[in-house]
Amino acid sequence: MDIQAQVAALKRGTVSVVSEGELAQKLALGRPLRVKLGVDPTSTDLHLGHSVALSLLRRFQDLGHTAVLIIGDFTAQVGDPSGRDATRPTLTPEQVKTNALTYQEQAFKVLDRARTELRFNSEWLEPMMREGLLDILKRHTVQQVLAREDFKKRVAENSPLTLLEILYPILQGYDSVAVKADVELGGNDQLTNLLMGRKMQADAGQPPQVAMTVPLLVGLDGVKKMSKSYGNSIGLNDAPNEMFGKTMRASDELMLDYYTLLTDADLPAVKAEHPMKAKKALARLLVERFHGAAAADGALEYFERTFSRKELPGEYALIQAPRTLKFPEIILRTGAVKSKGEAGRLIAQGGVKINGAKALALPEPAPRDFILQVGKHQFFRVQLVDATEAAP
């Protein structure tokens, strides 16, 4: 690709590029650019919304550039204030370490590990906090930090704004100095932090990075940003059939947004397809990215058989459970939910079926062998056994 074609490809789906001219100049340097994405491992449950910036980072990799993935093990303990109207609870070092391992595992389902430089920002932020913080702080003003809309709003509403939160943009900006970033990516709520990195690089005598932001992905409800807490997310670790089925629930408009932000597919060609065919192709593509081609083919076939042709699946995962086990505990044993509380909520919402009929509890007497459906897309064959019959 020539430079302008590369710029056009990299701009796809972005909200802002500061600046497009600088991006073209950097691409013309004839060397791999260092493209930074910083992530604070605040959760173990990542979803497609987290993968928007990762997908753009992969686009840079495919053009021959180096992805610099920064795990914010230090900044996660501070808490990113971006877009927040209240102080975020801070995490313990143990929580951060656990979350960081999960994030890496899922991030490398999108990124090429061989072309990724993985860094942890405690490497430079801990020494900086001990040795260089005062020198950095005297170069930046309170007015500069309080110019942020989220900070101004909280001050106007007399909502608490901690000194630690005010410090956060400086810590993220220093990451760019430490790794000598040419480009930094982030969500559109991160623009102020990315611009802080530009200024801090200039102060350090480095060429300022290009700042590129991507939108916050809208969830399956078509209204709110994708979030597990809103119940509108598609998790990166969702089982193949679950991921495929959830994707098929997206509206036609959302489907096009997902194609734009998560794939490199030709959009005019997508729009020319029948929406159902295009949506199945998107669902298959996403499952293949996170689970492989065989799982994607299986999920498509499962959807066609179970939902398009209204057939029950021919094979089920077999679950043996003692007769004494309560209904939520049986559902938990399938692995379809993560807690008995989640199982209980699903039962109350009518999301659990036994042999095709909604079930609020096990029937009396309970069948010895039955088909359990959990949610819309997960089926299990359950055998209730006496303790002496249970498999070892």
N, C-alpha and C positions, 0 to 999 in steps of 0.2 A: 504493500500500500504506500502511496505517497503521503506526505505529512498531513495534508488537509483531509484525506480519507481516514487517516488514523485519528485525527482530532474528532471527526464526525462520529466514528465508531465509539470512541471513548466518552463522548458527550451524551450518548444515547441514554435517556432516562434520568439524566442528572437535573438537579434543581439550579445549581449555580456553579460556575467555573471562574475562579479568580487567579489568573485571567486566561482567556482563551489564547491570546497572543503569546503569553509566556509559556503556555503548554506547547504551542507549536515550536517555539524557540528551543525548548528543552528536548522535544522529540527530534529536532534537527541536529542535536549534538553528536549523534552517531555512537552513543554508548548506552548501555542499559541504565535506565533511570531507577532510582531508589524510591519506591512507591509505598508509603506508610499507611497502615491502618492500625489504630490503637483500639483495643477492646478491654473493658473492665469485666473480669469474670464474676459478675454479680449473680449468676444463675447457672444451674446445670441443664435447664430446659431451653434449648435454643429452637427457634422456629424460622420459617422462611423470611420473616422480616429481618432477622439478623443476617441472612445470606445475601441481601441486596448489595451491600457494600463489598462483601466477599466476592460476589459475581463480577463486580466492576474491577476488583483487584485481579481476578483471574483473567479478565480481558487484557489488562496490562501485561500479565505473564505471557499470554499467548502471542503478544507482540514482541516478546523477547526481553521484558523488563523484570527487575527483581522486586518481589513482594517482601516488604519488611512488616511482619506481623508482630505487633507489640502487645504482649499480655500485661495489662495494668495491674500487676500484683500489688504494687504500692498504691496507686491511685484508687483501686477498688476499696481500700481501707479508708479513703477520704470521702468518696461518694461524689459522683458527677452531678452537679446541680442543674445541668442543662434541661430546660423545660419543666423544672420541678417547682411546685408552689409550696413545698414543705421540705424540710431537711430529710435527706435519705438516711435510713439507718445504716451505720457502718458495719462491715463484716469483720470477723476474726481472721487472723492469718490462716487458721486451719480451714475455714470455709473457702477462702480465696484459693488455697492450694488445691482443694478438691474440685472446685468449679473450673479452675484453669486446665486441669487434665481433661475434663469433659469437653471444654471448649476446643482444645487442640484437636481432639479426636474428631469432632464434628466439622471444624473448619477445614480440615484436610480432605473432607469429602468434596469440597469445592476447589480448593487451591492445589496447585502442583507442589508437593512437598519438596521436590528437588530444587525448585526455583524460589523457595521461601526461606527468608532469614528470620528465624524465630528469636525474639528478644523479650526479656522481662524488665519492666522499667524500674524495679528496685535496684537494678545493677548500677544506675547512675543517680536515681533520685535520693537514695539513702545517703550517699556521700555528699550530694549537693545540699541536702537539708542540713548536714553537719558543717559544711565548709563554705558554700557559696551563696546561701540563701539571701543574706543581707545585701550582698552586692547586686543580686538580681532584683530584689524588691525595690531598691532605690531607683531603678531604671523605669519603673512602671507606676502609674498614678491610680489613686482611688477612683477618679473620674473615669478613667479608661475602663476599669473593671465594671463599675456601676452603670456603664452605658448599655449593658446587656438588658434586653427587654424583661427577661424573667427576674433579674435582680431588681430592676426598677419597680416592677409590679409588687414584689414582696416587700420592698421598702415602703411603697405607698400604702399597702394594706397592713403595715406594721406586723408582718409575718416574720418570724425569726430567720435571720440570715447569718450564718456563722462565719467567723474569720477563716475557718478551714475551707468552706465552700468558695469564698472569695479567692483563696489561694489555688483552687483546682485548675483554672485556665492557665495559670503560670506553670504548673507542673506538667500539664499536657503539652504546652508550648515548648517546654524544655526537652520533652521527648524528641521533638523534631530536630533540635540542635544536636542532641546526643547521637542520633543515627544519621545526621546529614541528609534529611529527606529532600527529594526533588519535588515530590507530589504527596499530598495527604488527602485521604478520603474520609468521609464521615457522613452521618445523617444530617438532614437539613437543620436540625436543632443544634448541631455542633459548629456552625459556621464561625461564631465568635471565637471558639477555642482554636479553630484552624487558623484564623487570622492572627491570633495571638502568637501562634507558632511562626508565622511569617515575620512578625515584628521582632521576635526574639532571635530568629536566625540573622536578620539584618543587623541587630545589635551585636551579634557574635561574629560578624564579618562573613557570614555565609550567604550565598544567593537565596533569596526567599523562595519557599516552596509554593507550588500551585495548590490552591485549595479547591477541592471538588466535593460537592455534597449531593446526596441522593435522597429521595423522598422516604418518608416513613410508610412502609407497606400497609395498606388497608387490609383488615381481616375479612374473614368469610361473611361477616354480617354486612359488609359493604359500607360501614359507617365509621367505626372506630379503628384506630391503628391496631395491627395484629399484636395480640397479647394473650398469653395463656390465661391470665386472670379474667379476661373478657370472654373466654370460651370460644374465640373466633380464630384460633391459630392452627397452623399445620406444622407439627414438630419435625425437626430434622431426624429425630430418632423414632418417629412414628413407624409402625410396621408397614410394609409395602401396601397391603390391601387397604389399611386405614388411610395412608397418605393419598393413595389413588382416589379412594372414595370421597375424602374431604375436598380434594381438588375439583372433583366433579360437581360439588355444591356451589362453586364460585359462579357469580353472575357472568354473563357474556362480557360486560364492561370490565369487571375485575379480571377476567381471563386475559384480556388484552394488556392490562397493566402488568400482570404477572409475566406474560410473554416479554414485554418491554424490559422489565427490570431484572428478570431472572434468567433470560435466555438470549441467544444471539440469533434467534429465528427471524426470517424475513417477514416483517409485519404485513406488507401488502398481500403476501401469499396467505398468511394466516387469516386476514380479513376476508379473503376470497373463498375460504373453506366454509362448509356448513359448521355452525357453532358447535354442535355436538361432536363432530369429527375433530375439530380443532381442540376442543377441551380434552378429549381422550388422548390426543397427541401430547398435550401439555402435561397431563397427569402421568403418562408413560415416561416422558422425558425427565420429570422431577424424580420419579421413583428410580429410574436408571441412574441418575446422578448420585443419589444417596444410598442405593442398595444394589446397583448393578443391573445388567441387561436381563439376566434370567429372572430376577425378581420382578422387573418391570413387565416382562411378557406374562408372567404368572398373574400379576395384579390385573392386567388388562383382561386376560381370559376369565379371571374370577369375577370381575365386574360385569363382563358381558353375560356370563352364565347366571350370576346371582341377581343382577338388577335389570339388565336389558331383557333377558329371557325369563326373569322371575323364577329361576330355579334355585334350589338350595345347593350349596357346594356338595360335591361328591365325597370329599374327604375332610376329616376334622382332626384337629389336635386332640388327643385323648388325655383327659384329666381324671385321675382317680382321687376320690375324696372320702374320708370317713363319714358314715351316716350321721355322726354326732356334730359335724361341722355346720355352723350357721350359714345362711344364704350369702351374706356379704363376704364371709370368709372363703366360700367356694369360688365366688367371682374373683376375689383377690388372688386365689391360687392359680387362676388361668393366666395371670400376668397382664390382663387387659386393663387393669386399673392399678394405681400405686398405693392405695390405702383402703381400709374398710369404710372410711368416711366417704371416699369418692364412690365406692360401690353402693353405699346407702343412698347417696344423692341420685345416682343413675337409676336405681330401682324406683325411687319415689317419682322420678320424672317419666317413668314408663319406658325406659331405655333398655330393659332386660326382658328377654322372652325365653320361655321353655317350650320346646317343640312348636314354635311359631306363635305362641300366645303370650301376651304381656303377663309378667309375673311380678307381684309385689312380695311374694314369699314362696318358699317351697310348698308344693301341694301336700296335703295329708291324705293318705300316706304318700311319701315321696317316691317317684318312679326310680327304679334301680339304675336305669340307663336312659339318658335323655340328651337332646340337643339344646345347648345353651347359647343364646345369641346375646352378645354384649355390645350395645351401641348398634350402629347400622351395618358395620362391616366385619365383625369378628364373631366366628362361630366355633364352638367347642363341643366335643362329645364328652359328657360327664358320666362317670360310673361311680355310684355311691356304694361303698364296700364296708364291711365290718372290719374292725381293727386287725383281726387275724388274716383277712384276705388282702389287705393293702400290700401293694408291691413294695419291696425293700428299697 
